[in-house]
Amino acid sequence: MENEKLLKLRRFNMIMGGLHLIQGIMMLILATTVIQNIAEFKPMITQLFIEFNVVTQSLEPASKNLFELPFGILVALFLLLSAAAHALISLPKKLNDVYNTDLQKGINKFRWFEYALSSSVMIVLISTLFGVYDIATLLLIFVVNASMNLFGLVMEQLNVGKDKKNLNWGPFIWGSIAGLAPWVVIIIYMTGNSNLDMVPWFVWAIVGTYFVAFNTFPINMILQYLKVGKWKDYLYGERTYIVLSLVAKSILAWLVLFGAMQP
């Protein structure tokens, strides 16, 4: 029975990986050849620093341009990373065996490493839509968001084999705090605009979608660890993670991509 569930999960991963791959390729084509607005949307990433002004004899803020961010290509990469992760755990038999063995213990290392990469790429892209162009800020947003997901890995590692009465919720709490930090930065940039009624619809849609996604993943983890209903089976929680990942990433990716087309 367990082997049959794992075989079905392997096929499920292949299907979901295929859906991510198709969307990623479509976005790559749209972003490079079909839709000119997306191809041309390349936010300039800058470096902020201070320099000495010999005229005023004082330190003054300054900046310099570093490079243009290939926005459309990175949106496609967001989905292609997920497709690659699904392929990694379902196609090579050795890695699929490692994946299955971990699932039977109540852990999935692959999930958290993939989330650490893909969701961090997305939050950086979302940040640029709100005007965050400083390389140092974007780097910190990427690392803090990746850390949030790695706290999820630590949560699973610390609680392997434990019953719900003896769970260590520390990594879950610290990861949630880390996950909020990039949004504090984004909200600071967003509220700097005195005319919030002029903010385009897609911006609010992105914020709303990410907020819902931000909450559904930890809710799934809580239900999984408290063994509520169908979540008593770790594999059910795993399938839920996979579905949530596809739905949230697809909606976000298309919103962000077409957001880049706006004036």
GUDREN-223926 format. One record per residue: residue in three letters; x, y, z of N, C-alpha, C in turn. Coordinates in Angstrom, 2 decimals, decimal comma, always signed. Layout:
<rs>
  residu       nu       nv       nw      cau      cav      caw       cu       cv       cw
     ALA        X        Y        Z        X        Y        Z        X        Y        Z
...
</rs>
This chain:
<rs>
  residu       nu       nv       nw      cau      cav      caw       cu       cv       cw
     MET    +0,83    -1,21    +0,00    +0,00    +0,00    +0,00    +0,87    +1,26    +0,00
     GLU    +1,90    +1,26    +0,87    +2,79    +2,41    +0,94    +3,54    +2,61    -0,36
     ASN    +4,02    +1,50    -0,95    +4,75    +1,59    -2,22    +3,85    +2,13    -3,33
     GLU    +2,57    +1,75    -3,30    +1,63    +2,23    -4,31    +1,43    +3,74    -4,19
     LYS    +1,34    +4,23    -2,94    +1,21    +5,66    -2,70    +2,42    +6,42    -3,22
     LEU    +3,61    +5,84    -2,99    +4,85    +6,50    -3,42    +4,96    +6,52    -4,94
     LEU    +4,50    +5,45    -5,60    +4,50    +5,41    -7,06    +3,55    +6,48    -7,63
     LYS    +2,38    +6,60    -7,00    +1,42    +7,62    -7,44    +1,99    +9,01    -7,23
     LEU    +2,70    +9,20    -6,11    +3,31   +10,49    -5,82    +4,40   +10,81    -6,84
     ARG    +5,13    +9,78    -7,27    +6,17   +10,00    -8,28    +5,54   +10,48    -9,59
     ARG    +4,46    +9,85    -9,99    +3,75   +10,27   -11,21    +3,19   +11,67   -11,05
     PHE    +2,68   +11,96    -9,86    +2,12   +13,27    -9,57    +3,20   +14,34    -9,69
     ASN    +4,39   +14,05    -9,18    +5,51   +14,99    -9,29    +5,89   +15,22   -10,75
     MET    +5,85   +14,17   -11,56    +6,17   +14,30   -12,98    +5,17   +15,22   -13,69
     ILE    +3,87   +15,02   -13,36    +2,82   +15,84   -13,98    +2,98   +17,31   -13,57
     MET    +3,16   +17,53   -12,28    +3,31   +18,90   -11,78    +4,57   +19,56   -12,33
     GLY    +5,64   +18,78   -12,43    +6,87   +19,31   -13,02    +6,65   +19,70   -14,47
     GLY    +5,87   +18,89   -15,19    +5,56   +19,19   -16,58    +4,76   +20,48   -16,73
     LEU    +3,81   +20,70   -15,81    +3,01   +21,93   -15,85    +3,86   +23,16   -15,57
     HIS    +4,80   +23,03   -14,61    +5,73   +24,13   -14,35    +6,60   +24,39   -15,58
     LEU    +7,08   +23,31   -16,20    +7,97   +23,43   -17,36    +7,28   +24,11   -18,53
     ILE    +6,05   +23,70   -18,81    +5,29   +24,29   -19,93    +5,11   +25,79   -19,72
     GLN    +4,71   +26,16   -18,51    +4,50   +27,58   -18,21    +5,82   +28,36   -18,29
     GLY    +6,89   +27,76   -17,77    +8,19   +28,41   -17,80    +8,66   +28,67   -19,22
     ILE    +8,47   +27,70   -20,10    +8,87   +27,85   -21,50    +8,01   +28,92   -22,18
     MET    +6,70   +28,90   -21,90    +5,80   +29,91   -22,47    +6,24   +31,31   -22,06
     MET    +6,57   +31,46   -20,78    +6,99   +32,77   -20,28    +8,31   +33,21   -20,89
     LEU    +9,20   +32,26   -21,07   +10,49   +32,57   -21,68   +10,31   +33,08   -23,10
     ILE    +9,40   +32,44   -23,84    +9,11   +32,86   -25,22    +8,47   +34,25   -25,22
     LEU    +7,48   +34,45   -24,33    +6,80   +35,74   -24,25    +7,76   +36,86   -23,88
     ALA    +8,66   +36,52   -22,94    +9,56   +37,54   -22,40   +10,72   +37,89   -23,33
     THR   +10,99   +37,06   -24,31   +12,15   +37,30   -25,17   +11,80   +37,62   -26,62
     THR   +10,61   +37,20   -27,07   +10,31   +37,39   -28,49    +8,95   +38,00   -28,77
     VAL    +7,92   +37,59   -28,04    +6,54   +37,93   -28,41    +6,12   +39,31   -27,91
     ILE    +6,22   +39,52   -26,61    +5,72   +40,76   -26,00    +6,88   +41,71   -25,74
     GLN    +6,93   +42,79   -26,51    +8,06   +43,71   -26,46    +8,19   +44,39   -25,10
     ASN    +7,05   +44,72   -24,49    +7,09   +45,42   -23,20    +7,85   +44,63   -22,14
     ILE    +7,62   +43,30   -22,14    +8,29   +42,46   -21,15    +9,78   +42,38   -21,45
     ALA   +10,11   +42,23   -22,72   +11,52   +42,14   -23,12   +12,27   +43,43   -22,76
     GLU   +11,56   +44,57   -22,85   +12,21   +45,86   -22,59   +12,24   +46,23   -21,12
     PHE   +11,42   +45,54   -20,31   +11,37   +45,88   -18,88   +12,56   +45,26   -18,16
     LYS   +13,57   +46,08   -17,93   +14,79   +45,62   -17,27   +15,20   +46,66   -16,23
     PRO   +14,69   +46,53   -15,00   +15,03   +47,51   -13,96   +16,54   +47,63   -13,78
     MET   +16,99   +48,86   -13,63   +18,42   +49,10   -13,42   +18,75   +48,88   -11,95
     ILE   +19,63   +47,94   -11,68   +20,05   +47,66   -10,31   +21,22   +48,58    -9,97
     THR   +21,12   +49,20    -8,82   +22,11   +50,21    -8,44   +22,85   +49,82    -7,16
     GLN   +23,92   +50,52    -6,90   +24,67   +50,37    -5,65   +24,69   +51,72    -4,94
     LEU   +24,23   +51,73    -3,70   +24,24   +52,95    -2,90   +25,49   +52,99    -2,03
     PHE   +26,06   +54,17    -1,88   +27,26   +54,31    -1,05   +27,40   +55,78    -0,66
     ILE   +28,42   +56,08    +0,13   +28,69   +57,49    +0,44   +30,08   +57,85    -0,10
     GLU   +30,23   +59,09    -0,50   +31,51   +59,55    -1,01   +31,82   +60,95    -0,46
     PHE   +33,09   +61,27    -0,48   +33,54   +62,55    +0,07   +33,48   +63,63    -1,00
     ASN   +32,73   +64,68    -0,69   +32,62   +65,83    -1,60   +33,70   +66,84    -1,22
     VAL   +34,65   +67,02    -2,12   +35,78   +67,91    -1,82   +35,35   +69,37    -1,75
     VAL   +34,23   +69,70    -2,42   +33,76   +71,09    -2,41   +33,13   +71,44    -1,06
     THR   +32,20   +70,56    -0,60   +31,51   +70,83    +0,67   +32,26   +70,27    +1,87
     GLN   +33,32   +69,45    +1,57   +34,10   +68,83    +2,64   +33,22   +67,99    +3,58
     SER   +32,35   +67,21    +2,94   +31,45   +66,36    +3,73   +31,15   +65,06    +2,98
     LEU   +30,68   +64,06    +3,73   +30,25   +62,80    +3,13   +28,83   +62,95    +2,61
     GLU   +28,60   +62,50    +1,39   +27,28   +62,62    +0,78   +26,85   +61,29    +0,17
     PRO   +25,52   +61,01    +0,20   +25,04   +59,77    -0,43   +25,22   +59,81    -1,94
     ALA   +25,56   +58,68    -2,51   +25,77   +58,59    -3,96   +25,32   +57,21    -4,43
     SER   +25,23   +57,03    -5,72   +24,84   +55,73    -6,27   +25,46   +55,56    -7,65
     LYS   +25,53   +54,32    -8,10   +25,99   +54,05    -9,45   +25,21   +52,86   -10,01
     ASN   +25,03   +52,86   -11,31   +24,32   +51,77   -11,98   +25,23   +50,56   -12,09
     LEU   +24,66   +49,38   -11,83   +25,44   +48,15   -11,91   +25,07   +47,33   -13,15
     PHE   +23,79   +46,97   -13,27   +23,37   +46,15   -14,42   +21,85   +46,20   -14,54
     GLU   +21,36   +45,81   -15,70   +19,92   +45,70   -15,92   +19,45   +44,30   -15,55
     LEU   +18,37   +44,23   -14,79   +17,83   +42,94   -14,35   +16,95   +42,35   -15,45
     PRO   +17,29   +41,18   -15,98   +16,47   +40,57   -17,04   +15,17   +40,02   -16,46
     PHE   +14,22   +40,91   -16,21   +13,02   +40,61   -15,43   +12,23   +39,42   -15,99
     GLY   +11,86   +39,50   -17,26   +11,03   +38,45   -17,86   +11,69   +37,08   -17,80
     ILE   +12,99   +37,05   -18,05   +13,72   +35,77   -18,02   +13,72   +35,19   -16,61
     LEU   +13,85   +36,05   -15,60   +13,88   +35,58   -14,22   +12,51   +35,08   -13,76
     VAL   +11,43   +35,67   -14,29   +10,10   +35,15   -13,98    +9,96   +33,73   -14,51
     ALA   +10,45   +33,52   -15,73   +10,43   +32,17   -16,30   +11,30   +31,23   -15,48
     LEU   +12,46   +31,73   -15,03   +13,37   +30,92   -14,22   +12,70   +30,46   -12,93
     PHE   +11,86   +31,31   -12,36   +11,12   +30,99   -11,15   +10,36   +29,67   -11,30
     LEU    +9,68   +29,50   -12,44    +8,93   +28,27   -12,70    +9,83   +27,14   -13,16
     LEU   +10,86   +27,46   -13,90   +11,77   +26,42   -14,39   +12,54   +25,76   -13,25
     LEU   +12,84   +26,53   -12,19   +13,49   +25,95   -11,01   +12,59   +24,90   -10,36
     SER   +11,30   +25,19   -10,31   +10,34   +24,24    -9,74   +10,24   +23,00   -10,62
     ALA   +10,23   +23,21   -11,93   +10,18   +22,07   -12,86   +11,40   +21,18   -12,68
     ALA   +12,57   +21,81   -12,54   +13,82   +21,06   -12,35   +13,78   +20,26   -11,04
     ALA   +13,22   +20,85    -9,99   +13,14   +20,17    -8,70   +12,24   +18,95    -8,78
     HIS   +11,09   +19,08    -9,46   +10,20   +17,93    -9,64   +10,88   +16,82   -10,44
     ALA   +11,62   +17,22   -11,47   +12,34   +16,23   -12,28   +13,41   +15,53   -11,45
     LEU   +14,07   +16,30   -10,59   +15,16   +15,76    -9,78   +14,69   +14,67    -8,83
     ILE   +13,49   +14,83    -8,25   +13,02   +13,86    -7,26   +12,18   +12,74    -7,87
     SER   +11,85   +12,86    -9,15   +10,99   +11,84    -9,74   +11,62   +11,02   -10,86
     LEU   +12,61   +11,59   -11,57   +13,18   +10,86   -12,71   +14,38    +9,97   -12,34
     PRO   +15,46   +10,49   -11,75   +16,57    +9,59   -11,38   +16,13    +8,67   -10,24
     LYS   +16,27    +7,36   -10,42   +15,77    +6,41    -9,43   +16,44    +6,57    -8,07
     LYS   +17,76    +6,84    -8,08   +18,48    +6,96    -6,81   +17,96    +8,13    -5,98
     LEU   +17,74    +9,27    -6,65   +17,23   +10,43    -5,93   +15,78   +10,24    -5,52
     ASN   +15,02    +9,53    -6,35   +13,64    +9,23    -5,99   +13,59    +8,31    -4,76
     ASP   +14,55    +7,39    -4,67   +14,63    +6,51    -3,49   +14,94    +7,33    -2,23
     VAL   +15,86    +8,29    -2,36   +16,20    +9,16    -1,22   +14,97    +9,96    -0,81
     TYR   +14,27   +10,50    -1,80   +13,04   +11,27    -1,57   +12,01   +10,43    -0,82
     ASN   +11,79    +9,20    -1,29   +10,81    +8,31    -0,68   +11,20    +7,92    +0,74
     THR   +12,48    +7,65    +0,95   +12,96    +7,27    +2,28   +12,75    +8,43    +3,26
     ASP   +13,04    +9,64    +2,81   +12,85   +10,82    +3,66   +11,36   +11,03    +3,98
     LEU   +10,51   +10,85    +2,97    +9,07   +11,04    +3,19    +8,55   +10,07    +4,26
     GLN    +9,06    +8,85    +4,24    +8,62    +7,87    +5,23    +9,07    +8,22    +6,64
     LYS   +10,11    +9,07    +6,73   +10,57    +9,55    +8,03    +9,82   +10,81    +8,46
     GLY    +9,15   +11,46    +7,49    +8,44   +12,71    +7,79    +9,27   +13,94    +7,49
     ILE   +10,03   +13,88    +6,38   +10,89   +15,01    +6,02   +11,06   +15,04    +4,49
     ASN   +11,24   +16,23    +3,95   +11,53   +16,39    +2,52   +12,54   +17,51    +2,34
     LYS   +13,81   +17,16    +2,31   +14,89   +18,15    +2,18   +14,81   +18,88    +0,84
     PHE   +14,46   +18,14    -0,22   +14,42   +18,73    -1,56   +13,46   +19,92    -1,61
     ARG   +12,29   +19,78    -0,96   +11,28   +20,83    -0,99   +11,83   +22,16    -0,50
     TRP   +12,52   +22,11    +0,64   +12,95   +23,35    +1,27   +14,09   +24,02    +0,51
     PHE   +14,98   +23,23    -0,09   +16,05   +23,82    -0,90   +15,48   +24,47    -2,16
     GLU   +14,48   +23,81    -2,77   +13,86   +24,38    -3,97   +13,10   +25,65    -3,62
     TYR   +12,32   +25,63    -2,54   +11,61   +26,84    -2,12   +12,59   +27,97    -1,81
     ALA   +13,71   +27,63    -1,18   +14,70   +28,65    -0,81   +15,20   +29,38    -2,04
     LEU   +15,34   +28,66    -3,15   +15,81   +29,29    -4,40   +14,68   +29,99    -5,15
     SER   +13,62   +29,23    -5,46   +12,57   +29,77    -6,33   +11,80   +30,92    -5,69
     SER   +11,37   +30,75    -4,44   +10,59   +31,83    -3,81   +11,44   +33,07    -3,56
     SER   +12,74   +32,88    -3,38   +13,63   +34,04    -3,17   +13,81   +34,83    -4,46
     VAL   +13,85   +34,12    -5,59   +13,89   +34,80    -6,89   +12,63   +35,63    -7,06
     MET   +11,47   +35,04    -6,71   +10,20   +35,75    -6,90   +10,08   +36,98    -6,00
     ILE   +10,48   +36,86    -4,74   +10,33   +38,00    -3,83   +11,26   +39,15    -4,26
     VAL   +12,40   +38,82    -4,85   +13,29   +39,85    -5,38   +12,62   +40,56    -6,56
     LEU   +11,98   +39,79    -7,44   +11,30   +40,39    -8,58   +10,14   +41,27    -8,13
     ILE    +9,37   +40,78    -7,16    +8,26   +41,58    -6,62    +8,80   +42,87    -6,01
     SER    +9,92   +42,77    -5,32   +10,52   +43,95    -4,68   +10,86   +45,02    -5,71
     THR   +11,38   +44,60    -6,87   +11,73   +45,58    -7,90   +10,50   +46,28    -8,46
     LEU    +9,35   +45,59    -8,48    +8,12   +46,23    -8,94    +7,69   +47,35    -8,00
     PHE    +8,14   +47,28    -6,76    +7,82   +48,32    -5,79    +8,93   +49,37    -5,68
     GLY    +9,96   +49,25    -6,52   +10,99   +50,26    -6,57   +12,24   +49,95    -5,77
     VAL   +12,41   +48,70    -5,34   +13,63   +48,32    -4,62   +14,68   +47,95    -5,66
     TYR   +15,64   +48,82    -5,88   +16,65   +48,60    -6,91   +18,07   +48,47    -6,35
     ASP   +18,24   +48,75    -5,08   +19,57   +48,70    -4,46   +20,03   +47,26    -4,32
     ILE   +21,21   +46,93    -4,82   +21,73   +45,56    -4,83   +21,86   +44,99    -3,43
     ALA   +22,27   +45,82    -2,47   +22,45   +45,32    -1,10   +21,11   +44,92    -0,49
     THR   +20,08   +45,75    -0,69   +18,75   +45,45    -0,16   +18,19   +44,19    -0,81
     LEU   +18,33   +44,08    -2,13   +17,83   +42,91    -2,83   +18,55   +41,64    -2,40
     LEU   +19,85   +41,74    -2,17   +20,62   +40,58    -1,71   +20,14   +40,13    -0,34
     LEU   +19,91   +41,09    +0,55   +19,43   +40,76    +1,90   +18,03   +40,15    +1,84
     ILE   +17,16   +40,69    +0,98   +15,82   +40,12    +0,83   +15,91   +38,68    +0,37
     PHE   +16,79   +38,41    -0,60   +16,97   +37,05    -1,12   +17,42   +36,10    +0,00
     VAL   +18,44   +36,51    +0,75   +19,02   +35,65    +1,79   +18,04   +35,42    +2,94
     VAL   +17,35   +36,49    +3,37   +16,40   +36,34    +4,47   +15,25   +35,43    +4,07
     ASN   +14,75   +35,59    +2,84   +13,66   +34,72    +2,38   +14,12   +33,26    +2,26
     ALA   +15,35   +33,07    +1,77   +15,90   +31,71    +1,69   +16,02   +31,12    +3,10
     SER   +16,43   +31,95    +4,05   +16,57   +31,49    +5,44   +15,22   +31,04    +6,00
     MET   +14,16   +31,77    +5,65   +12,82   +31,38    +6,10   +12,52   +29,94    +5,70
     ASN   +12,81   +29,59    +4,46   +12,54   +28,24    +3,98   +13,47   +27,21    +4,61
     LEU   +14,71   +27,60    +4,86   +15,63   +26,67    +5,50   +15,25   +26,42    +6,96
     PHE   +14,57   +27,38    +7,59   +14,01   +27,14    +8,92   +12,96   +26,03    +8,84
     GLY   +12,24   +25,98    +7,70   +11,27   +24,90    +7,50   +11,96   +23,54    +7,47
     LEU   +13,13   +23,49    +6,83   +13,91   +22,26    +6,82   +14,34   +21,87    +8,23
     VAL   +14,82   +22,85    +8,99   +15,25   +22,59   +10,37   +14,07   +22,11   +11,22
     MET   +12,89   +22,68   +10,97   +11,68   +22,25   +11,68   +11,45   +20,76   +11,49
     GLU   +11,59   +20,31   +10,26   +11,39   +18,88    +9,98   +12,51   +18,04   +10,57
     GLN   +13,74   +18,52   +10,45   +14,87   +17,76   +10,98   +14,78   +17,57   +12,49
     LEU   +14,34   +18,61   +13,21   +14,27   +18,53   +14,67   +13,11   +17,68   +15,17
     ASN   +12,09   +17,50   +14,32   +10,88   +16,84   +14,80   +10,62   +15,48   +14,18
     VAL   +11,63   +14,91   +13,53   +11,49   +13,58   +12,96   +11,19   +12,57   +14,08
     GLY   +10,09   +11,84   +13,91    +9,75   +10,79   +14,87    +9,08   +11,26   +16,15
     LYS    +8,88   +12,57   +16,32    +8,27   +13,07   +17,56    +6,74   +13,08   +17,44
     ASP    +6,06   +12,86   +18,58    +4,60   +13,01   +18,57    +4,27   +14,49   +18,75
     LYS    +3,00   +14,84   +18,52    +2,62   +16,26   +18,48    +2,74   +16,95   +19,84
     LYS    +2,84   +16,19   +20,91    +2,97   +16,80   +22,24    +4,40   +17,27   +22,52
     ASN    +5,36   +16,72   +21,79    +6,77   +17,03   +22,06    +7,44   +17,80   +20,92
     LEU    +6,66   +18,45   +20,09    +7,21   +19,15   +18,94    +7,99   +20,39   +19,36
     ASN    +9,04   +20,68   +18,60    +9,81   +21,91   +18,79    +9,38   +22,90   +17,71
     TRP    +8,63   +23,94   +18,12    +8,08   +24,90   +17,16    +9,01   +26,09   +16,94
     GLY   +10,17   +26,08   +17,56   +11,11   +27,20   +17,43   +11,42   +27,57   +15,99
     PRO   +11,87   +26,62   +15,15   +12,20   +26,97   +13,76   +11,00   +27,54   +12,99
     PHE    +9,81   +27,05   +13,29    +8,60   +27,54   +12,63    +8,38   +29,02   +12,97
     ILE    +8,55   +29,36   +14,24    +8,35   +30,74   +14,70    +9,41   +31,66   +14,10
     TRP   +10,69   +31,26   +14,20   +11,77   +32,11   +13,68   +11,67   +32,25   +12,15
     GLY   +11,27   +31,17   +11,50   +11,11   +31,24   +10,05    +9,99   +32,18    +9,64
     SER    +8,91   +32,19   +10,41    +7,80   +33,10   +10,12    +8,23   +34,56   +10,27
     ILE    +9,03   +34,83   +11,29    +9,53   +36,19   +11,50   +10,44   +36,60   +10,33
     ALA   +11,33   +35,68    +9,94   +12,23   +35,96    +8,82   +11,44   +36,21    +7,54
     GLY   +10,35   +35,46    +7,35    +9,54   +35,61    +6,14    +8,82   +36,94    +6,07
     LEU    +8,56   +37,54    +7,21    +7,88   +38,84    +7,23    +8,82   +39,99    +6,88
     ALA   +10,11   +39,81    +7,13   +11,08   +40,90    +6,95   +11,07   +41,50    +5,54
     PRO   +11,12   +40,69    +4,46   +11,10   +41,30    +3,12    +9,84   +42,13    +2,89
     TRP    +8,72   +41,70    +3,48    +7,47   +42,43    +3,28    +7,45   +43,74    +4,05
     VAL    +8,18   +43,81    +5,14    +8,31   +45,09    +5,84    +9,02   +46,09    +4,92
     VAL   +10,07   +45,62    +4,24   +10,80   +46,48    +3,29    +9,88   +46,93    +2,16
     ILE    +9,13   +45,98    +1,59    +8,23   +46,30    +0,48    +7,15   +47,30    +0,91
     ILE    +6,58   +47,10    +2,10    +5,54   +48,01    +2,59    +6,10   +49,41    +2,82
     ILE    +7,35   +49,48    +3,32    +8,00   +50,79    +3,51    +8,10   +51,52    +2,16
     TYR    +8,52   +50,80    +1,12    +8,61   +51,41    -0,20    +7,23   +51,78    -0,73
     MET    +6,26   +50,89    -0,51    +4,92   +51,11    -1,05    +4,24   +52,31    -0,39
     THR    +4,37   +52,42    +0,92    +3,70   +53,51    +1,63    +4,43   +54,85    +1,45
     GLY    +5,58   +54,81    +0,82    +6,26   +56,07    +0,49    +5,50   +56,84    -0,57
     ASN    +4,63   +56,13    -1,30    +3,79   +56,76    -2,32    +2,59   +57,40    -1,64
     SER    +2,46   +58,71    -1,72    +1,36   +59,42    -1,05    +0,02   +59,21    -1,75
     ASN    +0,07   +58,70    -3,00    -1,17   +58,47    -3,76    -1,39   +56,97    -3,96
     LEU    -1,76   +56,29    -2,87    -1,94   +54,84    -2,96    -3,10   +54,45    -3,87
     ASP    -4,04   +55,39    -4,08    -5,16   +55,09    -4,98    -4,70   +55,00    -6,43
     MET    -3,48   +55,46    -6,69    -2,93   +55,39    -8,05    -2,13   +54,11    -8,28
     VAL    -1,98   +53,30    -7,23    -1,23   +52,05    -7,37    -2,01   +51,12    -8,30
     PRO    -1,37   +50,54    -9,34    -2,07   +49,68   -10,31    -2,69   +48,45    -9,64
     TRP    -3,74   +47,94   -10,27    -4,49   +46,79    -9,72    -3,60   +45,58    -9,51
     PHE    -2,65   +45,36   -10,46    -1,85   +44,14   -10,39    -0,94   +44,12    -9,16
     VAL    -0,59   +45,32    -8,68    +0,25   +45,40    -7,48    -0,51   +44,85    -6,28
     TRP    -1,78   +45,27    -6,13    -2,60   +44,77    -5,03    -2,86   +43,28    -5,19
     ALA    -3,03   +42,84    -6,45    -3,26   +41,41    -6,71    -2,05   +40,59    -6,30
     ILE    -0,85   +41,10    -6,59    +0,38   +40,41    -6,20    +0,49   +40,33    -4,68
     VAL    +0,23   +41,45    -4,01    +0,30   +41,49    -2,55    -0,70   +40,50    -1,94
     GLY    -1,94   +40,52    -2,46    -2,98   +39,62    -1,94    -2,65   +38,16    -2,17
     THR    -2,19   +37,85    -3,38    -1,85   +36,46    -3,71    -0,71   +35,95    -2,85
     TYR    +0,33   +36,79    -2,69    +1,48   +36,36    -1,90    +1,09   +36,21    -0,43
     PHE    +0,20   +37,09    +0,05    -0,24   +37,00    +1,45    -0,98   +35,69    +1,69
     VAL    -1,88   +35,33    +0,77    -2,62   +34,07    +0,90    -1,66   +32,89    +0,84
     ALA    -0,72   +32,94    -0,13    +0,25   +31,85    -0,26    +1,14   +31,76    +0,97
     PHE    +1,53   +32,92    +1,49    +2,41   +32,97    +2,67    +1,76   +32,27    +3,85
     ASN    +0,42   +32,35    +3,93    -0,29   +31,75    +5,06    -0,69   +30,30    +4,84
     THR    -0,98   +29,92    +3,59    -1,43   +28,54    +3,35    -0,32   +27,52    +3,54
     PHE    +0,92   +27,87    +3,21    +2,01   +26,92    +3,39    +2,25   +26,59    +4,87
     PRO    +2,37   +27,61    +5,74    +2,53   +27,27    +7,16    +1,31   +26,58    +7,76
     ILE    +0,09   +26,91    +7,25    -1,11   +26,22    +7,74    -1,03   +24,74    +7,41
     ASN    -0,55   +24,44    +6,20    -0,38   +23,04    +5,81    +0,61   +22,34    +6,74
     MET    +1,70   +23,04    +7,09    +2,69   +22,45    +7,99    +2,10   +22,20    +9,38
     ILE    +1,32   +23,16    +9,87    +0,69   +23,01   +11,19    -0,24   +21,80   +11,20
     LEU    -1,10   +21,70   +10,18    -2,03   +20,57   +10,09    -1,28   +19,25    +9,99
     GLN    -0,15   +19,28    +9,28    +0,67   +18,09    +9,11    +1,25   +17,61   +10,44
     TYR    +1,76   +18,57   +11,21    +2,39   +18,20   +12,49    +1,38   +17,90   +13,59
     LEU    +0,21   +18,53   +13,52    -0,83   +18,23   +14,51    -1,65   +17,00   +14,11
     LYS    -1,36   +16,47   +12,90    -2,00   +15,26   +12,39    -3,53   +15,39   +12,40
     VAL    -3,99   +16,50   +11,82    -5,42   +16,77   +11,75    -6,02   +16,06   +10,54
     GLY    -7,03   +15,23   +10,75    -7,73   +14,56    +9,66    -6,81   +13,81    +8,71
     LYS    -6,93   +14,13    +7,40    -6,11   +13,46    +6,39    -4,63   +13,75    +6,53
     TRP    -4,30   +14,82    +7,26    -2,89   +15,20    +7,44    -2,14   +14,24    +8,38
     LYS    -2,86   +13,26    +8,94    -2,18   +12,23    +9,73    -1,17   +11,48    +8,86
     ASP    -1,50   +11,42    +7,58    -0,59   +10,80    +6,60    +0,33   +11,89    +6,05
     TYR    +1,63   +11,78    +6,32    +2,58   +12,80    +5,86    +2,52   +12,99    +4,35
     LEU    +2,21   +11,91    +3,62    +2,16   +12,00    +2,16    +1,01   +12,89    +1,69
     TYR    -0,06   +12,96    +2,47    -1,16   +13,86    +2,11    -0,70   +15,30    +2,20
     GLY    +0,03   +15,61    +3,26    +0,59   +16,96    +3,40    +1,57   +17,27    +2,29
     GLU    +2,33   +16,26    +1,86    +3,29   +16,45    +0,77    +2,57   +16,79    -0,53
     ARG    +1,50   +16,05    -0,83    +0,72   +16,35    -2,04    +0,11   +17,75    -1,96
     THR    -0,32   +18,14    -0,77    -0,89   +19,48    -0,59    +0,16   +20,55    -0,86
     TYR    +1,39   +20,33    -0,37    +2,48   +21,26    -0,65    +2,68   +21,41    -2,16
     ILE    +2,63   +20,29    -2,87    +2,87   +20,29    -4,32    +1,78   +21,08    -5,04
     VAL    +0,52   +20,85    -4,64    -0,61   +21,57    -5,26    -0,53   +23,06    -4,95
     LEU    -0,30   +23,39    -3,69    -0,17   +24,79    -3,29    +0,94   +25,48    -4,06
     SER    +2,05   +24,77    -4,23    +3,20   +25,32    -4,93    +2,85   +25,66    -6,37
     LEU    +2,18   +24,74    -7,06    +1,82   +24,98    -8,46    +0,84   +26,14    -8,58
     VAL    -0,21   +26,13    -7,76    -1,25   +27,17    -7,86    -0,67   +28,54    -7,51
     ALA    +0,02   +28,63    -6,37    +0,56   +29,92    -5,93    +1,60   +30,45    -6,91
     LYS    +2,52   +29,58    -7,34    +3,58   +30,03    -8,24    +3,04   +30,43    -9,60
     SER    +2,04   +29,69   -10,09    +1,48   +30,02   -11,40    +0,80   +31,38   -11,37
     ILE    -0,06   +31,61   -10,35    -0,76   +32,88   -10,26    +0,22   +34,03   -10,10
     LEU    +1,18   +33,85    -9,19    +2,17   +34,91    -8,95    +2,99   +35,21   -10,19
     ALA    +3,46   +34,17   -10,84    +4,33   +34,36   -12,00    +3,63   +35,12   -13,11
     TRP    +2,36   +34,77   -13,40    +1,65   +35,46   -14,47    +1,29   +36,89   -14,07
     LEU    +0,94   +37,09   -12,81    +0,67   +38,45   -12,34    +1,91   +39,34   -12,45
     VAL    +3,03   +38,80   -12,00    +4,27   +39,57   -12,03    +4,71   +39,82   -13,48
     LEU    +4,58   +38,80   -14,33    +4,99   +38,95   -15,73    +4,18   +40,05   -16,42
     PHE    +2,85   +39,98   -16,29    +2,02   +40,98   -16,94    +2,06   +42,31   -16,21
     GLY    +2,46   +42,29   -14,93    +2,69   +43,54   -14,22    +3,81   +44,32   -14,89
     ALA    +4,78   +43,59   -15,43    +5,91   +44,24   -16,10    +5,50   +44,92   -17,40
     MET    +4,30   +44,57   -17,91    +3,82   +45,17   -19,15    +3,13   +46,50   -18,94
     GLN    +2,81   +46,80   -17,68    +2,06   +48,03   -17,40    +2,94   +49,27   -17,63
     PRO    +2,32   +50,41   -17,90    +3,09   +51,65   -18,11    +3,90   +52,02   -16,89
</rs>
